[in-house]
Amino acid sequence: MIGDGVETTLICAALAKQPEVRVVDVPHARQALKLLKTQSAPMALAIAGAAELRTPAYELLKTLEARGIPLIGIAAGVSQEMKQHALAAGVKEIHDWPRDWQAYSELIETVIRRFTQVD
């Protein structure tokens, strides 16, 4: 998860029933890039919050793409123009942040299942 601690906490809570999924929290793209270069554990998916979607980090997107790791955005308050810019930069999907906890939990589970083949 590339974003603030609150977003990561919510994703971890949504994935509580899937202990095989590990969430790694980094506050910004620069640190995510560093983690990708130093960590040997495989990664299947990157999720970005609103700040990263507003200003996509091209080097991070290029590195993720080269490793076959999709970047998915889940955020509130991102304009349609910014969404289009992020998609054009290489973000695979962008989902609006659901207001309701159950809908958020289901979105996270669906995205994780679809991109990681976790059952």
C-alpha positions in Angstrom: 0.0 0.0 0.0 1.4 3.3 -1.1 -0.3 6.0 1.0 -0.9 7.0 4.6 -1.2 4.8 7.6 -4.9 5.1 7.8 -5.4 3.6 4.3 -3.1 0.7 5.2 -4.9 0.0 8.4 -8.2 -0.2 6.6 -6.8 -2.5 4.0 -5.3 -4.8 6.7 -8.7 -4.8 8.5 -10.5 -5.7 5.2 -8.0 -8.5 4.7 -8.2 -9.9 8.2 -9.8 -13.1 6.9 -7.0 -13.7 4.4 -3.9 -14.2 6.4 -1.9 -15.4 3.4 -2.0 -11.8 2.1 0.7 -9.5 3.6 0.3 -5.8 3.4 3.4 -3.6 3.2 3.0 0.1 4.0 5.1 2.8 2.4 4.2 6.4 2.6 5.2 7.5 -0.9 6.4 6.3 -4.3 10.1 7.0 -3.6 10.0 4.6 -0.6 8.0 2.0 -2.6 10.7 2.1 -5.3 13.4 1.6 -2.7 11.5 -1.3 -1.2 11.1 -3.0 -4.6 14.8 -2.7 -5.2 15.8 -4.2 -1.8 13.1 -6.7 -0.9 13.3 -10.3 -2.1 9.8 -11.3 -1.1 7.5 -11.5 -4.1 4.8 -8.8 -4.6 1.7 -9.4 -6.5 -0.1 -6.1 -6.3 0.4 -2.4 -5.4 -2.4 -0.2 -4.2 -2.1 3.6 -4.2 -4.0 6.2 -2.4 -5.1 9.6 -3.6 -1.8 11.4 -3.2 0.0 8.9 -5.5 -2.8 9.0 -8.1 -2.6 12.8 -8.3 1.1 12.8 -9.2 2.0 9.3 -10.5 5.7 8.4 -10.1 6.8 7.2 -13.5 9.9 5.4 -12.3 7.8 3.4 -9.9 5.2 2.6 -12.5 7.9 1.5 -14.9 9.5 -0.7 -12.3 6.2 -2.3 -11.3 5.3 -2.9 -14.9 8.7 -4.6 -15.6 8.0 -6.9 -12.7 4.4 -7.6 -13.7 3.0 -5.9 -10.6 -0.2 -4.0 -11.3 -0.8 -0.7 -9.5 -4.4 -0.2 -8.5 -5.8 3.1 -7.1 -8.4 3.3 -4.4 -9.1 6.8 -3.4 -11.6 9.6 -2.7 -11.4 13.1 -4.0 -9.5 12.4 -7.3 -10.9 14.3 -10.2 -11.8 12.6 -13.5 -8.9 14.4 -15.2 -6.4 13.1 -12.6 -7.8 9.6 -12.9 -7.3 9.7 -16.7 -3.8 11.0 -16.2 -2.9 8.2 -13.8 -4.4 5.6 -16.1 -2.5 7.0 -19.0 0.7 6.8 -16.9 0.2 3.1 -16.2 -2.2 2.7 -13.3 -4.3 -0.4 -14.1 -7.6 0.5 -12.4 -8.9 3.3 -10.2 -11.8 2.7 -7.8 -13.6 5.4 -5.8 -13.3 5.0 -2.1 -16.6 3.4 -0.9 -18.2 5.3 2.0 -19.5 2.2 3.7 -17.2 -0.2 5.5 -18.8 -3.4 4.0 -18.5 -2.0 0.4 -14.9 -1.1 1.1 -14.1 -4.5 2.5 -15.7 -6.2 -0.5 -13.9 -4.0 -2.9 -10.5 -4.8 -1.3 -11.2 -8.5 -1.3 -12.4 -8.5 -4.9 -9.3 -6.6 -6.1 -6.9 -8.8 -4.1 -8.6 -11.9 -5.4 -8.7 -10.8 -9.0 -5.0 -9.7 -9.1 -3.4 -12.3 -6.8 -5.6 -15.3 -7.4 -6.0 -15.7 -3.6 -9.1 -17.9 -2.8 
